[in-house]
Amino acid sequence: MQRRFDPAQPELMDRPQPVSAELERDLENLVSLNAKFGSHRLLRKFATRWLQPGKKYRVLDLATGAGDLPRELVRWARKFGVALTVNAVDFQQSTLAIARSKSQEFPEITWTEGDIRSFESAEPYDLVICSLALHHFSEADAIAVLARCAALSRRWALVSDLERSAFASVGIWMLTQFFYREPMTRYDARVSAQRAFSCRELKHMAKAAGWQKFNHGRFLFARQALWFEKG
């Protein structure tokens, strides 16, 4: 199936809007989906592989959304004695406000409003993560995001997203028809399935972004990921 992407029709959560009950419910649904369908598990898998107890690391989360991934990473780090600071970046001011309000018990996390296609930092990060964001962009902009991940990381990067397929589209349709039925979540989830990249496309974009010696994997629930390890 072909990718369907119209930059003039962004997902509802990406459109300019104030903090609202509808946006809060949508972000709560995203947290639930991430917990149940693999995003948290995938992050813990690579954190266990890369981050060592007793050491300190700087982490960058691009397109943090609800902020649940940095919170999950900090919970894991506390449990295993890993010292972390996380900079969570998102372009949507209202989304960041909600994420920050849910994270009062996580002083390790700072929140930054910014465009992840051009985000700059005076110092590189040990680990850069970016989850379920690339499908929000055109191919050219997604390549720009991947290039920023490579430029901002001095050791590791993990970029995960949906894999476009008929299976994913049907599964997401059923999930939002019977369980996650709020209008914003339903609309955005179904659009996301159509805008996701194939495995072949994602690997091609990583090469176009200058990634070298990277890996690609497919995971449960129509997830795929790219990652690299420098040095």
MIFILUM-665779 format. One line per field, with one value per residue: residue number from 0; residue in one letter; z, y, x of N, C-alpha, C in turn. Coordinates in Angstrom, 2 decimals. Example, Ala and Ser with C-alpha at 12.3 -4.5 7.8 and 13.67 -1.06 7.14 Angstrom:
% residues 2
marlum: [0_1];
romi: [a_s];
nZ: [7.80_7.08];
nY: [-5.69_-2.25];
nX: [13.19_12.85];
caZ: [7.80_7.14];
caY: [-4.50_-1.06];
caX: [12.30_13.67];
cZ: [7.80_7.87];
cY: [-3.30_0.03];
cX: [13.20_12.90];
END
This chain:
% residues 231
marlum: [0_1_2_3_4_5_6_7_8_9_10_11_12_13_14_15_16_17_18_19_20_21_22_23_24_25_26_27_28_29_30_31_32_33_34_35_36_37_38_39_40_41_42_43_44_45_46_47_48_49_50_51_52_53_54_55_56_57_58_59_60_61_62_63_64_65_66_67_68_69_70_71_72_73_74_75_76_77_78_79_80_81_82_83_84_85_86_87_88_89_90_91_92_93_94_95_96_97_98_99_100_101_102_103_104_105_106_107_108_109_110_111_112_113_114_115_116_117_118_119_120_121_122_123_124_125_126_127_128_129_130_131_132_133_134_135_136_137_138_139_140_141_142_143_144_145_146_147_148_149_150_151_152_153_154_155_156_157_158_159_160_161_162_163_164_165_166_167_168_169_170_171_172_173_174_175_176_177_178_179_180_181_182_183_184_185_186_187_188_189_190_191_192_193_194_195_196_197_198_199_200_201_202_203_204_205_206_207_208_209_210_211_212_213_214_215_216_217_218_219_220_221_222_223_224_225_226_227_228_229_230];
romi: [m_q_r_r_f_d_p_a_q_p_e_l_m_d_r_p_q_p_v_s_a_e_l_e_r_d_l_e_n_l_v_s_l_n_a_k_f_g_s_h_r_l_l_r_k_f_a_t_r_w_l_q_p_g_k_k_y_r_v_l_d_l_a_t_g_a_g_d_l_p_r_e_l_v_r_w_a_r_k_f_g_v_a_l_t_v_n_a_v_d_f_q_q_s_t_l_a_i_a_r_s_k_s_q_e_f_p_e_i_t_w_t_e_g_d_i_r_s_f_e_s_a_e_p_y_d_l_v_i_c_s_l_a_l_h_h_f_s_e_a_d_a_i_a_v_l_a_r_c_a_a_l_s_r_r_w_a_l_v_s_d_l_e_r_s_a_f_a_s_v_g_i_w_m_l_t_q_f_f_y_r_e_p_m_t_r_y_d_a_r_v_s_a_q_r_a_f_s_c_r_e_l_k_h_m_a_k_a_a_g_w_q_k_f_n_h_g_r_f_l_f_a_r_q_a_l_w_f_e_k_g];
nZ: [0.00_-0.71_0.69_2.30_2.52_3.44_3.71_4.23_5.85_8.84_11.66_14.26_16.84_16.24_15.43_15.93_19.20_22.37_25.76_26.59_27.67_25.83_24.44_26.60_27.21_24.85_24.94_27.25_26.26_24.37_26.06_27.27_25.01_24.25_26.45_26.35_23.81_23.11_22.97_25.42_26.33_24.31_24.63_27.23_26.70_25.08_26.76_28.85_27.50_26.81_28.88_31.84_35.27_37.89_36.33_34.55_32.34_29.53_28.01_25.12_24.13_21.32_19.99_22.18_22.99_25.02_27.02_28.27_27.64_28.48_31.24_31.79_31.21_33.20_35.50_35.13_35.24_37.87_39.26_38.60_39.31_37.61_36.57_35.22_33.05_31.27_28.32_27.07_24.10_22.20_19.66_20.19_22.22_24.05_24.41_25.63_28.01_29.27_29.49_31.19_33.49_34.33_35.33_37.73_39.68_38.58_38.46_36.97_34.35_31.82_29.96_26.66_24.22_20.78_17.32_15.99_13.63_13.25_15.62_17.91_19.92_22.41_23.40_22.62_23.09_25.09_24.45_22.03_21.54_19.65_19.19_17.44_15.69_13.09_11.10_11.09_9.35_6.09_3.67_3.19_5.42_7.45_6.97_7.63_10.40_11.19_10.51_12.39_14.71_14.41_14.40_16.92_18.74_20.55_21.10_21.10_19.29_19.06_17.10_16.64_15.14_13.62_11.36_8.08_6.84_5.62_7.64_9.95_9.54_9.63_12.21_13.81_13.11_14.22_16.91_17.54_17.00_18.88_21.41_22.01_21.64_21.54_19.68_18.71_19.18_17.71_15.05_14.61_15.04_12.99_10.73_11.16_10.66_7.89_7.15_7.97_7.45_5.28_6.02_4.22_3.20_5.52_6.13_3.83_4.19_6.48_5.50_3.65_5.43_6.41_8.22_9.46_9.64_10.95_12.52_11.86_12.93_13.26_15.23_17.65_17.13_14.83_14.87_14.18_14.20_14.13_14.95_16.23_17.22_18.30_18.18];
nY: [-1.19_2.27_5.15_7.68_10.98_14.24_17.36_19.59_18.78_18.28_16.01_16.01_16.53_17.95_20.43_24.01_24.86_25.44_24.34_21.73_19.76_17.78_17.47_16.64_14.15_12.80_12.67_11.12_8.75_8.15_7.62_5.28_3.60_3.49_2.17_-0.31_-1.33_-1.58_0.59_1.49_-0.87_-1.38_0.80_0.28_-2.08_-1.29_0.59_-1.03_-2.41_-0.44_1.53_1.90_0.88_3.17_5.07_8.27_9.91_11.90_12.53_12.92_13.53_13.60_15.11_14.66_14.53_13.27_12.93_10.55_8.67_9.75_9.83_7.10_6.15_7.43_6.27_3.63_4.07_4.99_2.70_0.98_2.27_4.19_7.31_9.96_12.73_14.26_15.85_16.90_17.45_19.29_20.66_21.65_23.81_23.60_20.85_20.33_21.72_20.16_17.72_18.50_19.13_16.64_15.59_16.30_14.91_14.25_15.53_15.17_15.62_18.05_20.48_21.46_23.75_23.35_22.95_19.87_19.27_20.99_21.33_22.44_21.97_22.93_21.02_17.58_14.72_11.73_9.75_9.72_9.75_9.05_8.72_7.43_9.62_10.23_9.68_11.87_13.65_14.90_12.99_14.27_15.98_14.08_12.82_14.95_15.05_12.58_13.11_15.09_13.56_11.93_13.88_15.04_13.09_11.45_8.88_6.89_6.24_5.90_5.35_4.99_3.81_3.45_0.72_0.77_-0.95_-3.16_-4.77_-3.26_-1.02_-2.13_-3.22_-0.91_0.48_-1.20_-1.09_1.58_1.73_0.22_0.53_2.76_5.41_8.16_11.16_12.67_10.93_8.70_9.71_10.64_8.31_6.60_8.07_8.11_5.46_5.36_7.18_6.21_4.89_2.38_-0.49_-0.63_1.99_3.44_2.55_3.44_6.21_6.60_6.11_8.21_10.30_10.17_8.21_5.69_2.33_1.30_-0.28_-2.08_-3.05_-5.11_-5.10_-6.28_-5.57_-3.95_-2.30_-0.66_-0.07_1.99_2.01_3.09_2.63_4.38_4.18];
nX: [0.83_0.43_2.05_0.18_0.19_-0.47_0.64_-0.87_-2.88_-2.49_-2.11_-4.59_-3.59_-1.33_-2.06_-2.38_-3.38_-5.02_-4.32_-6.45_-9.30_-9.83_-7.36_-5.79_-7.00_-6.42_-3.60_-3.34_-4.39_-2.40_-0.25_-1.21_-1.41_1.30_2.36_1.08_1.53_4.21_6.15_7.28_8.45_10.33_12.06_13.07_14.43_16.63_17.80_18.69_20.62_22.51_22.98_24.77_24.79_25.63_26.83_26.74_24.49_23.51_20.46_18.44_15.18_13.38_10.51_8.66_5.99_3.49_5.32_5.80_7.78_10.37_9.74_9.32_11.88_13.39_12.26_13.14_15.91_16.29_15.63_17.72_20.03_21.17_22.35_20.62_19.99_17.42_16.48_13.54_11.93_9.58_7.47_4.99_3.43_1.26_1.05_3.51_3.09_1.14_2.53_4.60_3.14_2.37_4.65_5.85_7.20_9.58_12.34_14.60_14.03_13.95_12.09_11.63_10.68_10.68_11.70_12.11_13.35_15.39_16.71_19.17_22.13_24.46_26.16_26.73_24.55_24.50_22.65_20.13_16.69_13.74_10.47_7.72_7.35_8.30_6.41_4.80_5.81_6.88_8.80_11.27_11.48_11.45_13.87_15.52_15.05_16.15_18.80_19.38_19.23_21.49_23.50_23.29_23.86_26.41_26.93_24.72_21.67_18.14_15.46_12.11_9.06_5.79_5.11_4.12_1.35_-1.21_-2.15_-1.50_-3.15_-5.74_-5.71_-5.38_-7.67_-9.66_-8.93_-9.41_-12.05_-13.38_-12.18_-10.23_-11.79_-12.13_-12.56_-10.25_-8.09_-8.94_-9.07_-6.39_-4.86_-5.70_-4.99_-2.24_-1.51_-1.73_0.18_2.58_5.91_7.32_9.41_11.54_11.54_12.18_14.78_16.09_15.83_17.38_19.94_20.07_20.12_22.63_23.31_25.44_26.55_24.26_21.42_18.38_15.19_12.25_9.31_6.86_3.35_3.24_5.50_8.61_12.16_15.09_18.55_21.73_25.15_27.82_31.35];
caZ: [0.00_-0.83_1.78_2.06_3.37_2.96_4.70_4.52_6.79_9.96_12.67_15.13_17.96_15.75_15.05_17.02_20.10_23.78_26.63_26.67_28.16_24.69_24.23_27.74_27.02_23.75_25.43_28.15_25.39_23.80_27.12_27.39_23.81_24.31_27.49_26.00_22.48_22.82_23.00_26.69_26.37_23.40_25.26_28.32_26.10_24.66_27.94_29.53_26.66_26.66_30.04_32.90_36.63_38.45_35.40_34.26_30.91_29.05_27.03_24.40_23.57_20.30_19.82_23.40_23.12_26.38_27.97_29.00_27.44_29.47_32.60_31.88_31.25_34.52_36.43_34.92_35.70_39.33_39.73_38.37_39.73_36.50_36.72_33.94_32.82_29.99_27.72_26.27_23.15_21.35_19.08_20.58_23.55_24.93_24.73_26.62_29.29_29.87_29.86_32.37_34.65_34.74_35.60_38.86_40.47_37.73_38.26_36.00_33.01_31.45_28.84_25.74_23.01_19.64_16.07_16.01_12.34_13.26_17.01_18.13_21.30_22.56_23.65_22.17_24.11_25.03_23.81_21.44_21.21_18.91_19.08_16.80_15.20_11.68_10.21_11.09_8.44_4.73_3.63_3.32_6.81_8.27_6.79_8.44_11.80_11.36_10.47_13.68_15.68_14.25_14.75_18.33_19.57_20.49_21.37_20.66_18.89_18.86_16.45_16.41_14.55_13.05_10.04_7.26_6.29_5.72_8.98_10.91_9.31_10.13_13.66_14.41_12.92_15.21_18.24_17.75_16.85_20.04_22.69_22.09_20.75_21.53_18.28_18.34_19.14_16.58_13.78_14.48_14.94_11.65_9.80_11.39_9.97_6.47_6.94_8.41_6.40_5.22_6.49_3.15_3.16_6.71_5.97_2.80_4.77_7.39_4.65_3.11_6.53_6.77_9.23_9.06_10.53_11.77_12.50_11.72_13.41_13.31_16.55_17.74_17.00_13.68_15.22_13.63_14.83_13.70_16.04_15.97_18.35_17.86_18.95];
caY: [0.00_3.51_6.11_8.79_12.09_15.56_18.33_20.59_18.19_17.67_15.32_16.96_16.92_18.83_21.73_25.00_24.72_25.64_23.18_21.43_18.42_16.86_17.19_15.84_12.77_12.22_12.34_9.97_7.57_7.84_6.96_3.92_2.85_3.25_1.17_-1.61_-1.81_-1.80_1.70_1.47_-2.09_-1.21_1.72_-0.42_-3.07_-0.65_1.19_-2.11_-2.76_0.64_2.38_1.09_1.38_3.91_6.08_9.39_10.08_12.94_11.95_13.84_12.92_14.48_14.91_13.93_14.31_13.20_12.87_9.28_7.94_10.16_9.39_5.66_5.97_7.84_5.21_2.51_4.48_5.01_1.31_0.28_3.06_4.94_8.74_10.52_13.97_14.12_17.03_16.47_18.54_19.19_21.96_22.03_24.41_23.07_19.48_20.41_22.15_18.99_16.77_19.05_19.05_15.24_15.13_17.05_14.03_13.86_16.70_14.83_15.97_19.43_20.53_22.50_23.94_23.49_22.22_18.78_19.21_21.91_21.53_22.53_21.88_23.28_19.78_16.40_13.86_10.33_8.98_10.46_8.89_9.70_7.65_7.68_11.00_10.41_9.64_13.19_14.51_14.48_12.21_15.18_16.43_12.92_12.67_16.01_14.62_11.53_13.76_15.74_12.50_11.54_15.00_15.38_11.95_11.06_7.44_6.02_6.80_4.94_5.98_3.97_4.31_2.43_0.17_0.84_-2.22_-3.37_-5.32_-2.16_-0.19_-2.84_-3.31_0.40_0.78_-1.95_-0.60_2.87_1.55_-0.44_0.83_4.15_5.95_9.62_11.62_13.05_9.71_7.87_10.32_10.67_6.96_6.07_8.81_7.67_4.18_5.64_8.02_5.52_4.46_0.96_-0.79_-0.25_3.45_3.93_2.29_4.35_7.54_6.63_6.27_9.57_11.21_10.01_7.17_4.65_1.16_1.28_-1.50_-1.92_-4.22_-5.09_-5.51_-6.57_-4.52_-3.08_-1.32_-0.84_0.85_2.17_2.40_2.98_2.69_4.96_3.81];
caX: [0.00_1.19_1.95_-0.73_0.62_-0.85_1.14_-1.91_-3.83_-1.76_-2.90_-5.27_-2.74_-0.28_-2.62_-2.34_-4.53_-4.71_-4.52_-7.88_-9.62_-9.71_-5.94_-5.33_-7.47_-5.67_-2.27_-3.49_-4.53_-1.10_0.52_-1.74_-1.01_2.74_2.63_0.51_1.88_5.62_7.11_8.01_9.25_11.46_12.99_13.76_15.33_17.88_18.42_19.40_21.77_23.48_23.23_25.36_24.61_26.74_27.34_25.86_24.23_22.61_19.54_17.56_13.97_12.83_9.06_8.33_4.54_2.97_6.42_5.83_9.03_11.37_9.35_9.60_13.33_13.86_11.86_14.07_17.24_16.28_15.59_18.99_21.17_21.76_22.08_20.19_19.26_16.72_15.88_12.40_11.67_8.40_7.13_3.63_3.50_0.22_1.43_4.58_2.52_0.49_3.58_5.29_2.25_2.31_6.01_6.39_8.06_10.71_13.22_15.65_13.57_13.68_11.14_12.07_9.89_11.57_11.46_13.08_14.04_16.53_17.11_20.61_22.58_25.87_26.88_25.99_23.95_24.92_21.59_19.01_15.55_12.66_9.48_6.43_7.34_8.65_5.25_4.16_6.55_7.20_10.04_12.41_11.57_11.82_15.32_16.13_14.98_17.15_20.10_19.58_19.51_22.89_24.38_23.16_24.27_27.82_27.09_23.62_20.38_17.06_14.31_11.09_7.82_4.91_5.41_2.91_0.90_-2.65_-2.37_-1.50_-4.33_-6.91_-5.60_-5.63_-9.09_-10.43_-8.58_-10.06_-13.49_-13.98_-11.53_-9.78_-12.83_-12.18_-12.43_-8.89_-7.28_-9.40_-8.66_-4.94_-4.33_-5.99_-4.14_-0.86_-1.30_-1.57_1.35_3.80_6.83_7.64_10.77_12.46_11.61_12.87_16.21_16.57_15.93_18.53_21.13_20.04_20.44_24.03_23.55_26.38_26.62_23.05_20.61_16.94_14.46_10.79_8.87_5.44_2.34_3.54_6.54_9.94_13.11_16.47_19.44_23.16_26.07_29.09_32.51];
cZ: [0.00_0.40_1.37_3.05_2.72_4.00_5.07_5.52_7.93_10.89_13.64_16.28_17.54_15.41_16.21_17.89_21.53_24.52_26.78_27.22_27.04_24.43_25.37_27.61_25.91_24.20_26.42_27.35_24.77_24.82_27.26_26.21_23.84_25.33_27.06_24.70_22.10_22.94_24.29_26.76_25.48_24.01_26.39_27.78_25.74_25.81_28.70_28.79_26.73_27.95_31.24_34.28_37.13_37.55_35.11_32.76_30.68_27.92_26.41_23.84_22.61_20.01_21.00_23.58_24.57_27.44_28.71_28.79_28.36_30.90_32.79_31.97_32.61_35.58_36.34_35.50_37.22_39.88_39.64_38.66_38.62_36.67_35.34_34.09_31.42_29.56_26.77_25.42_22.37_20.83_19.62_22.02_24.51_25.33_25.78_27.99_30.01_30.33_31.12_33.63_35.19_35.27_36.78_39.70_39.70_37.45_37.29_34.58_32.88_30.16_27.96_24.53_21.83_18.47_15.95_14.68_12.33_14.66_17.14_19.62_21.36_22.78_23.14_23.36_23.97_24.23_23.28_21.10_20.50_18.59_18.43_16.30_13.69_10.77_10.19_10.01_7.01_4.76_3.83_4.76_7.75_8.16_7.61_9.92_12.08_11.35_11.79_14.75_15.62_14.71_16.25_19.27_19.43_20.72_20.74_20.18_18.68_18.32_16.11_15.86_14.14_11.73_9.23_6.67_6.40_7.11_10.02_10.77_9.87_11.66_14.35_14.24_13.98_16.62_18.55_17.53_18.14_21.39_22.83_21.14_20.76_20.13_17.87_18.21_17.94_15.25_13.59_14.31_13.54_10.58_9.93_10.66_8.48_6.17_7.33_7.20_6.42_5.76_5.45_3.09_4.34_6.60_4.92_3.37_5.73_6.60_4.09_4.16_7.00_7.86_8.66_10.10_11.50_11.63_12.37_12.21_13.37_14.65_16.54_17.54_15.96_14.03_14.49_14.27_14.08_14.92_15.58_17.27_17.82_18.77_19.57];
cY: [1.25_4.40_7.26_9.91_13.41_16.59_19.40_20.08_17.51_16.91_16.35_17.44_17.88_20.23_22.72_24.93_25.01_24.31_22.96_20.03_17.40_16.49_16.35_14.39_12.08_11.81_11.18_8.68_7.17_7.16_5.51_3.06_2.53_2.17_-0.23_-2.20_-1.60_-0.65_1.71_0.26_-1.96_-0.28_1.04_-1.43_-2.44_0.07_0.15_-2.48_-1.70_1.33_1.55_1.71_2.11_4.98_7.14_9.57_11.26_12.36_13.06_13.07_13.92_14.11_14.11_13.68_14.35_13.13_11.57_8.51_8.44_9.78_7.90_5.40_6.36_6.81_4.04_2.86_4.50_3.59_0.64_1.14_3.77_6.41_9.34_11.96_13.86_15.48_16.57_17.65_18.26_20.59_22.52_22.52_23.81_21.63_19.45_20.81_20.99_17.98_17.22_18.90_17.63_14.72_15.85_16.22_13.59_15.07_16.42_15.29_17.48_19.42_21.73_22.56_24.15_22.62_21.12_18.63_20.06_22.16_21.49_22.40_22.21_22.05_18.61_15.60_12.45_9.50_9.93_9.46_9.72_8.62_8.16_9.12_11.10_10.45_10.96_14.10_13.98_13.68_13.12_15.65_15.29_12.65_13.73_15.65_13.55_12.12_14.47_14.70_12.10_12.64_15.27_14.28_11.68_9.57_6.60_6.84_5.66_5.69_4.89_4.61_3.14_1.92_0.14_-0.53_-2.29_-3.91_-4.21_-1.30_-0.83_-2.90_-2.00_0.80_0.07_-1.41_0.71_2.82_1.06_-0.03_2.30_4.99_7.47_10.13_11.96_11.82_8.85_8.42_10.22_9.29_6.39_6.78_8.36_6.37_4.38_6.42_7.35_5.10_2.94_0.75_-0.35_1.26_4.00_3.72_3.20_5.75_7.66_6.81_7.68_10.61_11.08_9.00_6.11_3.54_1.13_-0.05_-1.14_-3.20_-4.01_-5.68_-5.73_-5.32_-3.46_-1.97_-1.67_0.19_0.85_2.49_2.30_3.11_3.22_4.49_2.43];
cX: [0.87_1.01_1.03_-0.39_0.26_-0.40_0.12_-2.94_-3.07_-2.69_-3.49_-4.39_-1.64_-0.77_-2.56_-3.59_-4.10_-4.76_-6.02_-8.08_-9.48_-8.26_-5.39_-5.76_-6.70_-4.27_-2.30_-3.65_-3.20_-0.20_0.08_-1.31_0.48_3.09_2.19_1.06_3.34_6.59_7.93_8.94_10.49_12.50_13.76_14.76_16.68_18.56_19.23_20.67_22.88_23.88_23.65_25.12_25.86_27.32_26.28_25.71_23.30_21.78_18.70_16.39_13.34_11.38_8.50_6.84_4.10_4.06_6.54_7.12_10.14_11.01_9.65_11.09_13.89_13.47_12.83_15.43_17.32_16.35_16.95_20.22_21.90_21.37_21.78_19.74_18.67_16.19_14.79_11.93_10.39_8.06_5.82_3.62_2.47_0.52_2.53_4.05_1.85_1.53_4.30_4.42_2.14_3.65_6.65_7.35_9.30_11.60_14.36_15.31_13.40_12.87_11.47_11.15_10.84_11.17_12.52_13.81_15.30_17.08_18.63_20.92_24.07_26.73_26.07_25.47_24.50_23.93_20.52_17.91_14.48_11.63_8.19_6.29_7.51_7.44_4.47_4.74_6.58_8.50_11.25_12.58_11.93_13.32_16.05_16.12_16.04_18.56_20.40_19.89_20.98_23.83_24.40_23.62_25.76_28.01_25.98_22.43_19.40_15.85_13.30_9.82_6.95_5.48_4.12_2.59_-0.61_-3.01_-2.45_-2.75_-5.59_-6.88_-5.90_-7.08_-9.93_-10.19_-9.31_-11.57_-14.13_-13.38_-11.14_-10.64_-12.94_-11.87_-11.00_-8.00_-7.66_-8.88_-7.14_-4.34_-4.54_-5.16_-2.69_-0.56_-1.07_-0.30_2.66_4.63_6.98_9.05_11.80_12.64_12.40_14.37_16.83_16.76_17.11_19.83_21.21_20.40_21.88_24.31_24.48_26.39_25.44_22.34_19.14_16.28_12.97_10.36_7.36_4.58_2.72_4.52_7.83_10.86_14.43_17.31_20.89_23.93_27.40_30.21_32.43];
END
